[in-house]
Structure formats: structure tokens, C-alpha cells
């Protein structure tokens, strides 16, 4: 039955459209999480998609259980769905009520008769259902329920509720909510509910604060306000990209503990770009203020939101860390926080060399105080006998890992040619300073990838497995290791991985993700002449077919 309900929701998404949010009157004010799906925009964007031509239809016919096949063929037609559902929004919620969770969906329907005709064959498949009529607000609801599941409807809205116990009673309570008891009375819903977005999700800590503030104070000694921490997430399928945005608003107590608004920074030393190759397939950039992080950690010793025991342990641990650093490096934690600026940029390039299977990885780390770094690294060299000095400021850290040190930065890579070039010239002739998305580096955290990033990660993992095994066995090359470990047959999982990577690159081009103090955004650009929603559906459809072929 759960599979049928999931399929029902997906089918509504593909078949419906709308512009209202009347179902919000059934969402309780104490909901921890609320989501909405804009059926109109999704329907408009998918109107050029031939649903009947999707591979998933063939897969259902050939491999789905009989109940799913019957359900799809009899009920999940576009005509049937359009005759049943009102063209507006789906809303969902999750609530912690009396520390017992419950949640559900509010579906827009055209009228009670149409929905009852639609849902009755499904209800007939659920054993031991109890039926109630003329219940709820204005005695207008019909409800079918078990202990944990209730499905009810009036002439406009259908509710599907899941609960640990008494699902029908929970549903009836929702139908009797006054406006001030619904999500419409919260201080965030109006701003959160953006009809220009396709999907929205909001999570708030306020209901948890009501329940847990006293408990934390009594049992953990924490004097902390858990209310008014809010996270909003949106996703929209644009013409040529899938855009997502996350907004985070924390209360003062939580901000004082995390302190991210103080130590997250956007600045970086552009000299880092000179040692990184142009046109990477993957890039990650992080900028934080290490000295401010140190100061923030120290400030927690006096933060009365924390229990006394935590504050006292923090004081002890700080003193212990200072003693150990003084002993090993001749500097304390404050000195250590001043070695680096806090900016790191890491990039990767595909490597098609038959001798070397792993991607080329390049890392640039900005140095703030060269004298302190030298003191730190000299101490490390004394303890790490595997570090070999090739020439002045040029080191071999591991068998394939090289490091070049300048007055401004550390450059670490597994690409010997690039390491030599940086050592000899101080920079690369073709470097990242002409990166086409250089403006996006002015974010605290930025991630970029071109093509299928998962294939890069997979190759790195496979290489690490080879490196680990080669310590105990002898192989002439990476392919010998694969042959040995897989019985001289290519692993079927690898075939799936390779093909899924090809499919990803068929539909998608670039991934961008960046984060700053107030939240994060991401863009996944798509290829082809269809909009990003259709391309995403087609990609998922081909992946479903590929996965089924494995079985």
C-alpha cells in the first residue's frame, strides 16, 4: 500500500497544475517541517514530456508486482487524475506532538465524489479498515483508517495522515483547526510560501523549543533558547538549470555557539590561482578566518548557554593543547591559528594516462606567517621520516604526493610535471586566473564540477583501495589489481558506474554550489533543447532502466 501511495503522489505531480494554497488550513502551527509542491509550474514545465514513452512504463509492465501493474493501468491515467484532483498545491508536514510524531499530506481534489471513486479500489486492498462518515469540521469528512494510517476527505481536500497511534483522531483534529492554530499564524509561513518556486521545504525548531527548553535546563544544565531557528529550502526547474537555494536564520543563542557569522569570510589571496591548472573538472574553495575561529572557541569558555561542566572541560582542554603544542612545536594554539589565512582551493583534472588511473589533484593553501609555518613544518619533518626533501622548498610527502612551498602558499599535488613547473617558475603558464567562473570564488565555500563528479570520486576510491592492497601484495599496475581482486572479470558495478556517468554527462553539464553566512545556492546546468525538469525526468528514467538491466 505504501508503494501505491508513493506512486499516487508522483503521478499527481506529472498530471496536475494550480496556483492556490487552501490546504494550508489543515497544517498545524506546531509542525516542525512543512513542504509544498507547486503542481501548476511543474505541470506547465512538463507539458512537452511524453509520459507514455518513458522506460518506466515498460519496467512496470515487465517487473512490477501485480498490484502496482493493476493500479497503474486502471487508475493512474492522466484523464483519471485530472478528473480527480484540483489544480493547486500539495502540502506536507511533520509534527512532534506530545513528543509523538505524526505527519501527512494535504491533496487538492475536485470534489468528494470524484476522489471517493478514485480511492475506493485502493482502500479495498487495505485490511481491517474502519470507516467513519460525517465527522470532522462541519461533519463533512469521510475517513477510512487503521491504527497508524488515515485517509479522509471533504468536498475540497483529501488528507493522508500517518501516526504512531490514533491516526483517525489526529486527522479529525486537523479538520477542526482554527486559523490561529494553523501554519498561517506562524511568523515565517507567508515569507516562506513562494509561488514562484517549484518545491519548498521549511524546518523550524520552535515546536522543539517548547518541548525541550525545560528538559535541557533541568537535566543538562543548558540555558539555551531553541526557538526561532529556521531553515528554508527551495528548488526550481529553470529552462537550462536546476536552481536550489537554502536560507538559514538562527537565534542569538545558537549563533553564539556556532559563531559562523564571525569566522566565515569571502576574501582569498589571488596568488593561489597562479599555481592551479586552468579548466578543472572539479574545484572546491573554502575561506575561513582561522584566528577568529580560535577566538570563538576561547569565547565558549564564558558562554553561559553551555553547562558549567562543558565550559570547565573546554578550559582544561585548551591548556592541555597549549602545553602539547609548546612541547612539540614551540608555539601555542593562538600562534598555530596564525600560520594560515584559512583559504584552501582544491581542483581536479581527468587523467587519461594508461599508466595512472587516478585523477590529478591540486591543492593550494595560503600562508599568513611564513616564519611560523617553517617552525611548524620543521617539527613535522623531524617526526615524519617519510618526508623527503627533493630540493629547497620542494618535498615528496608520499610516493606520489609532492609539495612546493613559497612565501605565500603551499602547493600539493600528485602531478609531478605541474609540481616541477611551480617549483621552477613559481606559477603555471596556464592557470586558474582565467577561470570562467572566477566571480563565484568570492563566496566562503564554493564547489564546482563539470560532468559526472561521482566518476571522479569513484576513481579516487578505487585508487586508494589499490594503494592499500599493494602494500601487502605485488601488482605490476592498477589493471592487474583489478583483475586480481575481481577474478579477472570487470565488476558489473563498474559497468553501471561507467554508464551512469555517461548518462549524467548526456543530460547535465556543470554543478555549482556556494555558501555564505545567510545560506547557500546551487545550480545544475542541463544540456539539450528541453527544459531542466524534462531533462531530469529523462535522466532518471534512463537510470531506472540501467539499474533494472543489472538485475
Secondary structure, 3 states (H helix, E strand, C coil): CHHHHHHHHHHHHHHCCCCCCHHHHHCECCEEEEEEEEHHHHHHHCCCCCHHHCHHHHHHHHHCCHHHHHHHHHHCCHHHHHHHECCCEEEEEEEEECCEEEEEEEEEECCHHHHHHHHHHHHCCCCCCEEEEEECHHHCEEEEECCCEEEEECCCEEEEEEECCCHHHHHHHHHCCCHHHEHHHCCCHHHHCCCCCCEEEEEECHHHHHHHHHHHHHHHCCCCCCCCCEEEEEEEECCCEEEEEEEEECCHHHHHHHCHHHHECCCCCHHHHHHCECCCCEEEEEEECHHHHHHHHHHHHHCCCCCHHHHHHHHHHHHHHHHHHHHHHCCCHHHHCCCEEEEEEEEEECCCCCCCCCCEEEEEEEECCHHHHHHHHHHHHHHCCCCEEEECCEEEEECCEEEEECCCEEEEECCHHHHHHHHHHCCCCCEHHHCCCHHHHCCCEEEEEECCHHHHHHHHHHHHHHHHHCCCCCCCCHHHHHHHHCCCCCCHHHHHHHHHHHHHHHHEEEEEEEEECCEEEEEEEECCCCCHHHHHHHHHHHHHHHHHHHC
